[in-house]
Amino acid sequence: MNSAPWTVERYFAGAPNALELYRTVERMAAGVGPHETRVSKSQISFPRHRGYAYCWRPDLYVKSTVPLVLSLALPRNLGSPRFKQIVHPAAGIWMHHLELADGTQLDSEVLGWMREAYDSAG
């Protein structure tokens, strides 16, 4: 069993399209404000006091052609049809799952949602 620590490069090994999308999300997150980056076997999270944004590869769990999903923890249901799924796992938290096929989806609207998630995680 490989006990090496999880890194961004290890997480995205063999998935260059997903890595490229992640790098765009990473730049957006850096512009939102200071936070940590935590890499695990299942996802990469951007916590402030609590996590506000998460990137994960659906192909690690199911047969999928979607390279990357960006999940945002928000204090309300945005109700946008852009999200593949919106779930309410806990009081005051709505998880919004955005499937990313290419970088054009990471626009000013998504940046606004990311800022709101960041602010609510403080």
Secondary structure, 3 states (H helix, E strand, C coil): CCCCCCCHHHHCCCCHHHHHHHHHHHHHHHHHCCCCCEECCCCEEEECCCEEEEEECHHHCCCCCCCEEEEEEECCCCCCCCCCEEEEEECCEEEEEEEECCHHHCCHHHHHHHHHHHHHCC
